[in-house]
Amino acid sequence: FITLYTTYRLFDPNNPDQILEIPINWKDQTILNLGDVTEPFDNVADNDTIAQTDGTIVLPTARDVRITLRACCEGTADYWGNISDTDPSMDSRLGKVSVITLRKESTVEPDLFTGLEDPQFIQGLYLQPDPIRPKLNPLFFKTLNGNISDDTIPDIVQRLAKQLDVEGKELTLTAPLGERIVFWCSNMVRHTMAPDSSSITFSGSNELDGHWLVCTTLFINRDWSWDSLDSLSFILDRQRKQGREAGNISSKPWQSLGSLDVQRIASFQAIQKGKDKKIHREYTKVILIDVVDGTPPLGSLPDISQVKYRITPRFKKEHNPNVGEPQETPALILPATVNPTQMPKLVGAGIALSPYMRNVKYSATEVRKRYLWLEFDRKPNDSNDDLFARVLAYAPDQLLSNNDPSLLEIPEESNLPLDPEYIRVITPDSSHEHLGLNAMQKMEKSLDDDRHFYILPLPPGLHHESAELFGFFTYEFRFGHSDRLWSTAQGRFGRALRVAGLQHPAPSLPAIVTRDDKKIRVSSPFAKALFNGKNVTSAPPRTSIWCLLYAQVKQADGLDYRNILLDEKRLILKAPNRHVKIFREKMAAAGNDPELLYQLQQQLSQTITWEKQSSWQAVGEWANKDVAELLYLYGLPEDSSLSILSVEVFGQITNIGEHINDILGKTSELVDSVARNYDQGLAEGMRQELEMVKKKGQFPATPDTDPLNTQLGFHRILRTSPLTEVPFICCTDC
């Protein structure tokens, strides 16, 4: 009988250099019967009897094999004095042991590595520093089961360990039980390695953030008894190319990174059974950790990096098996991680208008789209960068809103909504997903290269007629990497320029005009202030709407038409709750009819809900006979084409009573809000002033104004309507 004490691998008899994977437990022994052999050894399981059909022993190459020989006598069990199935030294049938040590070097070492198709074969990892964790009192922060709650993310070493599928403890990475692992790490990361490279300890957590860790994980497809490699087992080389460099990565020279020493040592963790109750002696796992710094050289701009690695095995002297070409990894593209350093500087602003469109008679014009444009001092330094904007806060216009004390609360400005990217994983198959690009709105650059004009897009969810455009916005502007450059979310944008008080062009003012045989009637809505979807418009509105009546006259050369101003008139306020009064009068007249009262109550409830969000209206009219007199004064025919134009003008606030609706009834609320959000002394002075007003009486009345005539230029115009044609009727004096 022959006993082999080794992890066993068999060769194909037709190809002695072809290894068959037959792992055998290290502590067990396999008996090879050299006598009656009838079964082939194909597909042999652990601890089975293994032999060639011709009685020869097949041994693996590149290993030290020890064969023990001893005689075994025949006979029945009742003939021998002692028979032991567990202790050969106590078995009377067995003779003296002879030991033979054999070794033969291999000529071919095919398929040295496995795991080459695994997504984790090569991967780039970018780790963010551990977030600052608040120190919580465990007496107040506990879960229902009595344990202290900890919803924080794993620390940076644990994140790295999870991605590499190894064990992590404090600053150390080590192999899980039952698995043999060999680490290699770049000297750009300060670390210490175990003597057998089975674990790695980093000098600090800050060594792992701020650069790409390119980790290559592969498996040596040999059992632990395989002993063919030199002391410097593998030579590691790298090719690297920056995104803007000419040529492809294959044209770059190989740079030597160092060597990996795979010692014939099994760590304590490796020889312990793991979670699957096994010890995996059929392979050795190799993890290579390289560092790629994404910081561009001085004078260069942020860019992507492309890397590729080559792993060349080194065998013992006078042992040169055929292994084919050195193992190369696929090329790995790493996104840019460096933020733009340029900071925007605002130098001007204005309004961009769509083309002016009118009809032939100049009696009607189309609504013009308007955008806010901003001028900055310079364009982006990097052609791959663009200018981005984001809304930080919003507040209604104080000249339009009721300025309730609740509106004095200072809004909390949100942080830039970017993925924290505590660990960013890139593989050769990763797509350019451009994370974080939608966190801000890209501004549209003008075609003029000499001036750096940008159109500011409307905030998300708003359109040109949204009432929110009457308010003021706080914006931040940043230069950022566009979709032309693959970048991480955290490296997307540069430093912010914060600008408060930006106001988009106001929505257009609609003018509704009707005409019958008696009058010309005009109506237009007042501007509406919204905050968090709630109507906070002053009641009554502080603006005024004026209507201008024009007549179209052909110019002297007969080539075009001109508008002649006939009259101007201030439109009268009409409250939105006028319909509620009508329904209440109907309910009073309904008497005791329950069905009619129920219907009126339902209609009243719907009307109240509608009118809470509706706008104040301005209405006015001209009698046809008055218009005829105006035309007669200008020597124009009575059937001249007419048009109207509505203009909404800001009022003049002269005291705090005009600034806040019902201020005397909100004194306490106002003082508390000012003290809480601004200054205690200011709040006290405001309280004293309001107390004096209560004693003296109401605030002084606002004087009448004529903003479009005698006081033209002293009042700010909020918006105007397009020129709207008055419907023609054939008979105005019937």
C-alpha positions in Angstrom: 0.0 0.0 0.0 1.1 3.5 -0.7 0.0 6.6 1.3 0.2 10.2 -0.1 0.3 13.0 2.5 -0.4 16.0 0.4 -3.1 17.9 -1.3 -3.5 15.9 -4.4 -3.7 16.9 -8.1 -3.8 14.3 -10.9 -2.5 14.6 -14.4 -4.3 13.4 -17.5 -2.4 10.3 -18.7 -2.6 11.5 -22.3 -1.1 14.9 -21.4 1.1 14.7 -18.3 1.3 18.5 -18.0 -2.5 18.9 -17.8 -3.6 19.1 -14.2 -6.9 17.6 -13.0 -8.5 19.4 -10.1 -8.7 16.7 -7.4 -8.5 18.5 -4.0 -8.0 16.1 -1.0 -8.3 17.1 2.6 -4.9 17.8 4.1 -5.5 15.7 7.3 -6.9 12.7 5.4 -4.8 10.1 3.6 -5.5 8.4 0.3 -4.7 4.8 -0.2 -3.5 3.9 -3.7 -4.0 0.2 -4.4 -1.3 -1.1 -6.8 -2.9 -4.5 -7.1 -6.3 -5.2 -8.7 -7.1 -2.0 -10.5 -10.2 -2.0 -12.7 -11.7 1.5 -12.4 -10.2 4.6 -14.2 -9.4 7.6 -12.1 -11.6 10.1 -14.0 -13.9 12.2 -11.9 -12.5 10.8 -8.7 -13.8 12.3 -5.5 -11.9 13.0 -2.2 -10.4 10.1 -0.4 -11.3 7.6 -3.1 -8.9 4.9 -4.2 -6.9 6.4 -7.2 -4.7 4.6 -9.6 -4.0 4.1 -13.2 -5.4 1.1 -15.0 -1.9 -0.2 -15.6 -1.0 0.0 -11.9 1.3 3.0 -12.2 1.1 6.0 -9.7 0.4 9.4 -11.3 2.0 12.2 -9.4 1.6 16.0 -9.8 4.6 18.1 -10.9 6.1 21.2 -9.3 5.4 19.8 -5.8 7.3 17.9 -3.1 5.6 14.6 -2.9 6.3 12.2 -0.1 5.3 8.5 -0.6 5.3 6.0 2.3 5.5 2.3 1.6 4.8 -0.6 3.9 3.9 -4.2 3.6 0.4 -5.4 4.4 -0.2 -9.0 5.2 -3.2 -10.9 4.1 -5.4 -12.9 6.3 -8.7 -12.8 8.2 -9.3 -10.6 11.1 -9.4 -13.4 13.7 -5.9 -14.5 12.7 -4.0 -11.3 13.8 -3.5 -10.3 17.3 -4.3 -6.7 16.8 -6.0 -4.8 14.0 -6.4 -1.0 14.2 -8.2 1.1 11.6 -7.1 4.4 13.3 -3.5 3.8 14.4 -1.2 2.0 11.8 1.5 1.5 14.4 -0.8 -0.8 16.4 -1.8 -2.9 13.5 -0.1 -6.3 13.4 -0.6 -6.7 9.7 1.5 -3.7 8.7 5.2 -3.7 8.3 7.9 -1.1 8.5 7.4 2.2 6.8 9.7 3.4 4.0 9.5 7.0 2.8 10.3 8.2 -0.8 10.4 11.9 -1.6 9.8 12.8 -5.3 9.6 16.0 -7.3 9.5 16.9 -11.0 9.2 20.4 -12.5 6.4 21.1 -14.9 7.0 22.0 -18.6 3.6 23.7 -19.0 1.6 25.8 -16.6 -1.7 26.6 -18.3 -4.5 28.7 -16.8 -2.4 30.0 -14.0 -5.1 32.5 -12.9 -8.8 32.3 -12.6 -11.5 34.9 -11.7 -10.6 36.9 -14.8 -14.3 37.2 -15.8 -15.4 38.4 -12.4 -16.5 42.1 -12.2 -14.2 42.6 -9.3 -11.2 41.4 -11.3 -10.1 45.0 -11.7 -12.0 47.9 -10.1 -11.3 51.5 -9.2 -12.4 52.6 -5.7 -12.7 56.2 -4.6 -13.4 56.5 -0.9 -14.7 59.6 0.9 -13.6 60.4 4.5 -15.7 59.1 7.3 -18.5 61.6 8.1 -18.3 63.4 11.4 -20.4 61.5 13.9 -22.0 63.5 16.7 -21.4 62.4 20.2 -24.7 61.2 21.4 -25.7 60.6 25.0 -26.6 56.9 25.2 -29.2 57.6 27.9 -31.3 59.5 25.4 -30.7 57.7 22.1 -31.7 54.1 22.4 -33.8 51.8 20.3 -36.7 49.9 21.5 -34.7 46.8 22.3 -32.4 48.8 24.6 -29.4 49.0 22.4 -27.8 52.3 21.3 -29.0 53.2 17.8 -26.3 53.7 15.2 -27.5 54.3 11.7 -24.2 55.7 10.5 -22.4 54.2 7.5 -19.4 51.8 8.0 -16.0 53.4 8.4 -13.7 53.8 5.4 -11.8 50.5 6.1 -15.0 48.6 6.5 -16.2 50.0 3.2 -13.0 48.9 1.5 -13.1 45.5 3.1 -16.6 44.8 2.0 -15.9 45.7 -1.6 -12.8 43.5 -1.7 -14.7 40.6 0.1 -12.2 40.4 2.9 -12.4 41.0 6.7 -11.8 44.4 8.1 -11.0 45.3 11.7 -10.0 48.9 12.7 -7.2 49.7 10.2 -6.4 46.1 9.1 -7.6 44.0 6.2 -7.2 40.3 6.5 -8.5 37.1 5.0 -11.7 35.4 6.1 -11.4 32.0 7.7 -10.6 29.1 5.4 -9.1 31.3 2.6 -5.5 32.0 1.8 -4.9 35.6 0.6 -1.8 37.5 -0.4 -1.9 41.3 -0.4 0.2 43.8 -2.4 -0.1 47.6 -1.9 1.5 50.6 -3.5 4.0 52.5 -1.4 2.0 55.7 -2.0 -0.2 54.5 0.8 1.6 54.2 4.2 1.0 50.7 5.5 2.6 47.7 7.1 2.3 44.2 5.8 2.3 40.9 7.7 5.4 38.8 7.1 3.5 36.4 4.9 1.5 39.3 3.2 -1.7 37.7 4.5 -2.9 41.0 6.1 -2.3 44.7 5.6 -2.6 47.5 8.2 -2.9 51.1 7.1 -1.2 53.9 9.1 -4.4 55.9 9.2 -7.8 56.2 7.6 -6.8 59.3 5.8 -4.4 57.2 3.7 -7.4 55.8 1.8 -9.3 58.9 0.7 -8.4 61.5 -1.9 -7.2 59.1 -4.7 -8.2 56.1 -6.7 -7.4 52.7 -5.3 -7.2 50.4 -8.3 -7.7 46.9 -6.9 -7.0 43.8 -8.9 -8.3 40.5 -7.5 -7.4 37.2 -9.0 -6.9 33.6 -8.0 -3.8 31.4 -8.4 -5.3 28.3 -9.9 -3.1 25.9 -7.9 -3.4 24.2 -4.6 -1.2 25.2 -1.7 1.3 22.4 -2.3 2.3 23.9 -5.7 5.8 25.2 -5.4 7.1 26.5 -8.6 7.4 30.3 -8.1 10.5 32.1 -7.2 10.8 34.2 -4.0 9.9 37.3 -6.1 6.8 35.5 -7.5 5.2 38.2 -9.7 6.4 41.3 -11.4 3.8 44.1 -11.6 3.8 46.7 -14.4 1.3 49.5 -15.3 0.4 51.7 -18.3 -1.3 55.0 -17.7 -2.7 57.7 -20.0 -4.5 61.0 -19.3 -7.6 61.8 -21.2 -6.2 64.6 -23.3 -3.0 62.8 -24.2 -2.6 61.7 -27.8 -2.7 58.1 -28.8 -4.2 55.1 -27.0 -3.1 53.5 -23.8 -1.3 50.6 -25.6 1.2 53.1 -27.0 2.3 54.1 -23.5 5.4 52.5 -21.9 5.1 50.0 -19.1 6.0 51.4 -15.7 7.3 49.0 -13.1 5.4 49.0 -9.8 7.3 46.3 -7.9 7.0 42.6 -7.2 4.8 40.3 -5.2 6.2 37.6 -2.9 4.0 34.6 -2.5 5.5 32.6 0.4 4.8 29.0 1.2 3.0 29.9 4.4 -0.6 29.5 5.4 -1.8 32.0 8.0 -3.8 31.0 11.0 -7.0 32.3 9.4 -6.4 30.2 6.3 -6.3 26.9 8.2 -9.5 27.5 10.1 -12.8 26.4 8.6 -14.9 29.3 7.3 -18.6 30.0 7.2 -19.1 27.2 4.6 -17.3 24.7 6.9 -14.5 24.3 4.4 -10.8 25.2 4.0 -10.2 26.2 0.4 -6.8 24.8 -0.4 -7.4 24.6 -4.1 -6.5 28.2 -4.8 -4.7 31.3 -3.4 -6.3 34.7 -3.6 -4.2 37.7 -4.6 -5.3 41.3 -4.1 -3.2 44.1 -5.6 -3.9 47.7 -4.4 -2.5 50.4 -6.6 -2.9 54.2 -6.1 -3.8 56.5 -9.0 -3.8 60.2 -8.1 -6.3 62.1 -10.0 -4.7 65.5 -9.2 -3.5 67.0 -12.5 0.1 68.2 -12.9 0.7 71.9 -12.3 -0.7 73.9 -15.2 -3.0 71.0 -16.4 -6.7 70.7 -16.1 -8.8 68.0 -14.4 -9.2 64.9 -16.7 -10.0 61.2 -16.7 -7.2 58.6 -16.2 -6.8 55.3 -18.0 -4.7 52.5 -16.5 -3.8 49.0 -17.5 -1.8 46.3 -15.5 0.5 43.4 -16.4 1.3 40.5 -14.1 4.3 38.4 -15.0 5.1 35.2 -13.0 8.7 34.4 -12.1 9.6 30.8 -11.6 12.6 29.2 -9.8 15.9 28.9 -11.5 16.2 26.3 -14.2 12.4 26.0 -14.2 10.9 27.8 -17.2 7.5 26.3 -18.0 5.5 27.5 -20.8 2.8 29.9 -19.4 2.0 31.9 -22.5 1.8 35.7 -22.5 1.9 37.7 -19.2 -1.6 38.3 -17.7 -2.9 41.7 -18.6 -6.0 43.4 -17.2 -8.5 45.3 -19.3 -8.0 49.0 -19.6 -9.8 50.9 -16.7 -11.1 54.4 -17.2 -11.3 56.5 -14.0 -13.5 59.6 -13.8 -12.1 63.0 -12.9 -12.2 63.7 -9.2 -10.8 67.3 -9.0 -13.3 70.1 -8.7 -12.9 73.2 -10.9 -10.9 75.9 -9.1 -12.5 78.8 -11.0 -15.1 80.9 -9.2 -17.8 83.0 -11.1 -17.9 86.7 -10.9 -21.1 88.6 -11.8 -20.6 91.9 -13.6 -24.0 92.6 -15.2 -27.6 91.6 -15.8 -30.5 92.3 -18.2 -33.5 90.9 -19.9 -33.4 89.0 -23.2 -36.6 89.3 -25.3 -38.0 87.2 -28.1 -38.7 89.0 -31.4 -41.3 91.6 -31.4 -44.3 90.4 -33.5 -47.3 92.5 -34.6 -50.1 92.3 -37.1 -50.2 94.4 -40.3 -52.4 97.1 -38.9 -50.3 97.4 -35.7 -53.5 96.8 -33.7 -52.3 93.6 -31.9 -48.9 92.2 -30.8 -47.9 88.8 -29.5 -46.7 88.1 -26.0 -42.9 88.2 -25.9 -40.9 85.6 -24.0 -38.4 87.1 -21.6 -35.4 85.7 -19.9 -33.0 87.0 -17.4 -29.4 87.2 -18.7 -26.3 87.5 -16.6 -22.9 88.7 -17.6 -19.8 87.2 -16.0 -16.2 88.4 -16.1 -14.8 85.4 -18.0 -15.6 82.1 -19.6 -14.6 78.7 -18.1 -10.9 78.0 -18.2 -11.6 74.4 -19.2 -13.5 73.7 -22.4 -15.1 70.8 -20.7 -16.7 73.0 -18.1 -19.9 75.0 -18.1 -21.6 77.5 -15.8 -24.4 76.1 -13.6 -27.0 77.7 -11.3 -29.2 76.5 -8.4 -32.0 78.1 -6.4 -31.2 78.4 -2.7 -34.2 80.3 -1.4 -37.3 82.1 -2.5 -39.3 85.0 -1.0 -42.4 86.9 -2.4 -42.0 90.5 -3.4 -42.7 92.6 -0.4 -44.3 95.2 -2.6 -46.9 92.6 -3.6 -47.4 90.3 -0.6 -49.3 91.0 2.6 -45.9 90.7 4.5 -47.5 88.7 7.3 -45.1 88.2 10.2 -44.8 84.5 9.3 -43.0 85.5 6.1 -40.2 87.0 8.1 -38.8 83.5 8.9 -35.4 83.1 7.3 -35.5 80.0 5.1 -32.9 77.3 5.5 -30.8 77.0 2.4 -30.2 73.4 1.3 -26.9 71.9 0.6 -25.9 70.9 -2.9 -27.9 67.6 -3.5 -25.0 65.4 -4.5 -24.4 61.7 -3.9 -22.0 61.5 -0.9 -20.2 58.8 -2.7 -18.8 57.2 0.4 -17.4 54.6 -2.0 -17.4 55.0 -5.8 -16.8 51.8 -7.7 -15.6 51.8 -11.3 -15.1 48.7 -13.5 -14.1 48.3 -17.1 -17.8 47.9 -18.0 -19.0 51.1 -16.1 -20.9 53.6 -18.2 -20.4 57.4 -18.1 -23.5 58.0 -15.9 -22.5 61.6 -15.0 -23.7 61.6 -11.4 -24.5 65.0 -9.9 -25.0 66.7 -13.3 -28.7 67.4 -12.6 -28.0 68.8 -9.1 -27.7 72.3 -10.8 -29.2 73.8 -14.0 -26.8 74.4 -16.9 -26.9 78.0 -18.1 -27.1 78.7 -21.8 -24.1 80.6 -23.2 -24.6 83.3 -25.8 -23.1 83.1 -29.2 -21.0 86.2 -28.6 -17.5 85.2 -27.7 -16.4 88.7 -26.7 -19.0 89.1 -23.9 -19.7 86.3 -21.5 -23.6 86.4 -21.4 -25.6 83.5 -20.0 -29.3 82.9 -20.0 -30.6 82.0 -16.6 -33.2 79.2 -17.0 -36.4 79.2 -15.0 -36.4 77.3 -11.8 -37.5 73.6 -12.1 -41.3 73.3 -12.1 -42.0 76.9 -13.2 -43.0 78.3 -16.6 -43.2 81.8 -18.0 -46.6 82.5 -16.5 -46.0 81.1 -13.0 -46.9 83.5 -10.3 -43.8 82.6 -8.4 -41.8 84.7 -10.9 -43.1 87.8 -9.1 -40.9 86.9 -6.2 -37.2 87.1 -5.5 -34.7 84.2 -5.7 -31.4 83.5 -4.0 -29.1 81.7 -6.4 -25.7 80.1 -6.3 -23.5 79.9 -9.4 -20.7 77.4 -9.9 -18.4 76.3 -12.7 -18.7 72.6 -13.1 -17.6 69.7 -15.3 -20.2 69.2 -18.1 -21.3 65.9 -19.7 -18.2 66.2 -22.0 -16.0 65.1 -19.1 -16.7 62.0 -17.0 -16.5 63.1 -13.4 -17.6 61.9 -9.9 -20.5 63.7 -8.3 -18.3 65.1 -5.5 -15.8 66.4 -8.0 -18.4 67.9 -10.3 -18.7 71.5 -9.2 -16.4 74.3 -8.0 -16.8 77.1 -5.5 -20.1 78.9 -5.3 -21.0 82.5 -5.9 -24.1 83.3 -3.9 -26.4 86.1 -5.3 -29.5 87.2 -3.4 -32.4 89.2 -4.8 -32.5 88.0 -8.4 -35.9 88.4 -10.0 -36.9 86.7 -13.3 -39.0 88.8 -15.7 -42.6 89.0 -14.5 -45.3 87.0 -16.3 -47.2 88.8 -19.0 -50.3 90.8 -18.1 -53.4 89.5 -19.9 -55.9 92.2 -21.1 -59.4 91.0 -21.8 -61.5 93.4 -23.9 -65.1 93.2 -25.0 -67.4 95.6 -26.8 -71.1 96.0 -27.4 -73.3 98.7 -28.8 -72.9 100.7 -25.6 -69.4 100.3 -24.1 -65.9 99.0 -24.3 -65.1 96.9 -21.3 -61.6 95.9 -20.1 -60.4 93.6 -17.3 -56.9 92.5 -16.2 -55.7 90.5 -13.1 -53.4 91.9 -10.5 -50.1 90.3 -9.8 -50.3 87.5 -7.3 -47.7 86.7 -4.5 -47.2 83.0 -3.7 -45.2 81.4 -1.0 -45.0 77.6 -0.5 -48.1 77.4 -2.8 -50.2 79.7 -0.6 -51.6 83.0 -1.8 -50.1 85.8 0.2 -51.1 88.7 -1.9 -51.8 92.0 -0.2 -55.5 92.8 0.2 -56.1 95.2 -1.5 -53.2 95.0 -4.0 -50.6 97.7 -3.7 -50.2 97.9 -7.4 -52.5 99.8 -9.8 -53.5 98.8 -13.3 -54.0 101.5 -16.0 -55.4 101.0 -19.4 -54.4 103.0 -22.5 -56.7 103.3 -25.5 -55.1 103.6 -28.9 -56.3 104.3 -32.5 -54.4 103.0 -35.5 -53.6 105.6 -38.2 -51.7 105.1 -41.4 -48.6 107.2 -41.6 -48.1 110.0 -44.1 -46.2 107.9 -46.7 -48.9 105.2 -46.4 -46.3 102.4 -45.8 -47.2 101.5 -42.3 -49.5 102.2 -39.4 -48.9 104.1 -36.2 -50.8 104.1 -32.8 -52.3 107.3 -31.5 -53.0 107.5 -27.7 -56.6 108.5 -27.2 -57.1 108.2 -23.5 -55.8 106.6 -20.3 -57.8 105.3 -17.3 -57.1 103.7 -14.0 -59.0 100.4 -13.7 -61.2 99.8 -10.6 -60.4 97.1 -8.1 -62.7 94.1 -7.9 -62.2 91.7 -4.9 -62.1 88.0 -5.6 -64.7 87.3 -3.0 -67.5 89.1 -4.8 -69.1 85.8 -5.7 -69.3 84.7 -2.1 -71.6 87.7 -1.3 -73.9 86.7 -4.2 -74.2 83.1 -2.9 -74.9 84.3 0.6 -77.7 86.6 -0.7 -79.2 83.6 -2.5 -79.1 81.5 0.6 -80.9 84.2 2.6 -83.6 84.3 -0.1 -83.9 80.5 -0.3 -85.9 80.4 3.0 -86.4 76.9 4.4 -86.0 74.9 1.2 -83.5 72.2 2.4 -82.5 70.9 -1.0 -81.8 74.4 -2.4 -79.9 75.4 0.7 -77.7 72.2 0.4 -76.9 73.0 -3.2 -76.1 76.6 -2.4 -73.8 75.5 0.5 -71.9 73.1 -1.8 -71.5 75.9 -4.4 -70.5 78.4 -1.7 -67.8 76.0 -0.4 -66.3 75.5 -3.8 -66.4 79.2 -4.5 -64.6 80.1 -1.3 -61.9 77.5 -2.1 -61.5 78.9 -5.6 -61.4 82.5 -4.5 -58.7 82.0 -1.9 -56.3 81.3 -4.7 -57.8 83.6 -7.3 -56.4 87.0 -8.2 -57.8 90.5 -7.7 -59.3 91.9 -10.9 -59.1 95.4 -12.3 -62.0 96.4 -14.5 -62.8 99.6 -16.5 -64.9 100.8 -19.4 -65.4 103.5 -22.1 -68.7 104.5 -23.5 -68.8 104.3 -27.3 -70.0 107.9 -27.5 -67.0 109.1 -25.4 -64.7 107.2 -27.8 -66.4 108.8 -30.8 -65.7 112.2 -29.3 -62.0 111.4 -28.7 -61.7 110.3 -32.3 -63.4 113.4 -33.5 -60.9 115.6 -31.5 -58.1 114.0 -33.5 -59.9 114.2 -36.8 -60.2 110.5 -37.1 -63.1 108.6 -38.5 -65.5 107.0 -36.0 -64.9 103.5 -37.3 -61.1 103.7 -36.7 -59.4 100.5 -35.5 -58.9 100.6 -31.8 -56.6 98.8 -29.3 -56.0 98.8 -25.6 -52.8 98.2 -23.5 -52.9 97.4 -19.8 -50.0 98.5 -17.5 -49.5 97.4 -13.9 -47.6 99.9 -11.9 -46.0 99.6 -8.4 -47.4 101.8 -5.7 -45.4 103.9 -3.2 -45.1 102.5 0.4 -44.7 105.5 2.7 -45.2 103.9 6.1 -45.2 100.5 7.9 -49.0 100.4 7.9 -49.0 100.2 4.1 -46.3 97.5 4.3 -48.1 95.0 6.4 -51.8 94.3 6.2 -53.7 94.8 9.5 -50.4 95.6 11.3 -52.1 96.8 14.4 -53.8 93.5 14.9 -50.5 91.6 14.4 -48.3 93.7 16.6 -47.4 91.0 19.0 -46.8 88.4 16.3 -44.7 90.8 14.3 -42.5 91.8 17.3 -41.9 88.2 18.3 -40.9 87.3 14.7 -38.5 90.2 14.4 -36.9 89.4 17.7 -36.5 85.7 16.9 -35.1 86.1 13.4 -33.3 89.4 13.5 -32.6 91.7 16.5 -34.1 92.2 19.9 -33.5 95.9 19.9 -35.1 96.4 16.5 -38.2 94.4 17.7 -38.5 96.6 20.8 -38.2 99.8 18.8 -40.9 98.5 16.4 -43.2 97.7 19.3 -42.9 101.2 20.7 -43.6 102.8 17.3 -46.7 100.7 16.8 -48.0 101.6 20.3 -47.7 105.3 19.4 -49.6 104.7 16.2 -52.4 103.1 18.2 -52.7 106.2 20.4 -52.6 108.8 17.6 -54.8 106.9 15.1 -54.4 105.3 11.7 -51.5 105.8 9.4 -51.6 108.7 6.9 -53.4 108.1 3.6 -51.4 107.5 0.5 -51.7 110.5 -2.0 -53.2 109.9 -5.4 -50.8 109.2 -8.3 -50.8 109.5 -12.0 -47.8 107.3 -13.0 -48.4 107.3 -16.8 -48.9 111.0 -17.3 -47.8 113.8 -15.0 -45.7 111.4 -12.8 -44.3 109.3 -15.6 -40.8 108.1 -14.6 -41.4 108.3 -10.9 -43.1 104.9 -10.6 -41.7 101.5 -11.5 -43.7 99.6 -14.1 -44.2 95.9 -13.1 -45.5 94.6 -16.4 -47.5 95.5 -19.5 -49.9 93.5 -21.6 -49.5 93.0 -25.3 -51.4 95.4 -27.6 -54.9 93.9 -27.8 -57.3 94.8 -30.5 -60.8 96.1 -29.6 -63.5 94.0 -31.4 -65.1 95.9 -34.2 -68.9 96.4 -34.2 -70.8 98.0 -37.1 -73.0 100.3 -35.0 -71.9 102.2 -32.0 -74.7 104.8 -31.8 -77.7 102.7 -32.5 
